[in-house]
Amino acid sequence: MGEVFLAEDAVLGRKVALKKLSSGRIADPDARRRFIQEAKTQALLNHPNIVTFFEVGETPEEVFIVMEYIEGRLLSQLVAESKLSILEVLDLAIQIGEGLRAAHEAGIVHRDIKPANVLVSSRGSIKLTDFGLAKWSEASGLTKSGVRVGTAHYMAPEQVEGKNVDHRADIFSFGAVLYELVTARKPFDGETETAVFYELLNVTQQPLARYARGIPPELERVVQKCLAKDPDLRYQRMDELLADLRALRKSVKAGRLGTESSDGALAPSIAVLPFTNMSPEPENEYFSDGLTEEIITNLTKIRTLKVISRTSIMRYKRTAKSLRQVAAELSVQYILEGSVRKFGDHLRITAQLIDAFQDAHLWAETYRGTMEDVFDIQEKVAQEIAGALRLHLTPGESKELKKRYTENTEAYQLYLQGRFQWNKRTVEGFTKAIALFQEALQKDSRFALAYAGLADSYALLGETSLYARHPHDVYPKAREAAARALELDEGLAEAHTSMGYLKMNDYDWQGAEEEFKKSIELNPSYATTYHWYSGLLSATGRNEEAIRMMEKARDLDPISMPIQTDLGLSYYFARQYDRAIEQYKRALDLDPNFTRAYISLSSALALTGRHEEALAEVQKAIERTGDRSRTAYLGRVYARMGERGKALEAIEEVKEIAKSRIVSPHSIALIYAALKEKDLAFEWLNKSLNEGYVELYTLKVDPWLDPLRDDPRFEELLQKARLKACLEK
């Protein structure tokens, strides 16, 4: 669109770059508007890695921009002329990422990141330029849905399809640039633009290692994640991407490619796909799933290995996706897959470890034995993987792998059946799980894992999204089971997490935090700990910590719907409503049947004034579940809209429902708060507190309670929930 000239600022005596609109486009009003928009957009940004604009001028005959002059060359020239080391690549990539982060924080999406729009100074510093296609919140009307914007080889798939894009399109383009920096090749290429577009939409790029030697596995993973076709599977923010690049740079400099250390170097990553049940009896499915989970648990004992949690990998049961695609979606390099055949007491287990980026088999083995041998087989699999990945096991890790939670194979099979039911996350599943865990304990009364399973089952039966049982009925049983598990095995991370959750719901914030920290120390790959710990951090007003903790949970369990939804909740409690809405929508794209996400989305929409949309989201949840108690959420929105009569009708309906099933008083309190009926709101909040319902842990941060915060009774509630003292520390 423009031509750039070297010029001199006669007043200040300095060299400047003068960009003029091409003479053939001077008469085009849309071209002039875009050119001026480029100046306005870039003028918003003041960052060392973005070219500085000095002024813009416009006459009927010409339009020009004056900007800083960078003595150097384009990144495209550097790639063509030089073979870059991995450290040089990472230094350049981090600078590009810093510039993009600044743009994104200002609400600007570049939409045309490519080597030709990156300047490299003679000193090696990076400057982003050419924001002519940039999109920002104040620049409405410059692009339309259905119009492709960008440069073909670097477009995100959603750009190719002409969809509306956000900052994640820049992250895809960044990945394409990073790929080119390493290989001197474009990741998606073709003789025609149509061929390039086909590759962008349908073809997975070749591994970096096909074109370059000595590629750190973690760099391969980072590029794979940037270039995910689905925006939800990419890095969601430049902050996350930059953190991985910096950690990788630290590893490369220290010569620790693919290991984790206390100073933040990166770990190799693995996903254990669900083992296929080859048994003649379909009911042995519990055993193949249980074996998968137990191998995951064993691998998490190796602290230098990042292991994806069970929730995410179970979505790939019987998948038709390629291993490379699965690895890209889960952001891992290595895949373990296998099969189980159980016939009576006899077992045949096969397992193979694959480097998904290189499409290389690293190790494979077949194990035969009886149920008496199952613990030895699990130990051998973990040790073989550690050997194949050249991981050094500490004496403590070797000891943990040899640990036996029970020697009773009947108790162990009952435990696996219990976890199989628990993982269904339904009332019926929890109820069956409790019976199976109790039966396992009858076989071995010192089986700590079975007690941990009992604690988890009772705790979630009283959890806010279910309320299948009254908290007063189930939480004491959960506490007793968690305490017994820890009494038997103080080193059981899962039991510490369960106890932390229960202490949090008792408003013992310090005790809960100690339990969560202990669990992370014992098992840094247990996603549930980070998930529940994030809730504590949100409740106590430590919002940035809460977001980081939930992002860690998401990294370990990237397709968990509760984690994806509650990442939105951490944004919501931080009053970052737009980010919360965006995250809730991502969650629903992953699973439209996860109804809690509709409710959460509704709250964020209502608080941003989008009331009709908020009502529609609640209705979707009600239609999918048939649960009329969710009418309470309609009542909140009606109150916010000023529809007092409808809000009061919702309260009456919920009260009627509460006569025949458990409904938290908290849900009614929030409607009264929105109606500014303070006396009634406090009456129902105290009822909720006195009856042991857990939602009051959000007392300090819930925006629906804002109308009550200036009332002395609110301070009293904070005292009762021990939040006031906690927050004053």
Order of alpha helices (4+ residues) and beta strands (2+ residues): beta-beta-alpha-beta-beta-beta-alpha-alpha-beta-beta-beta-beta-alpha-alpha-alpha-alpha-alpha-beta-beta-alpha-beta-alpha-alpha-beta-beta-beta-alpha-alpha-alpha-alpha-alpha-alpha-alpha-alpha-alpha-alpha-alpha-alpha-alpha-alpha-alpha-alpha-alpha-alpha-alpha-alpha
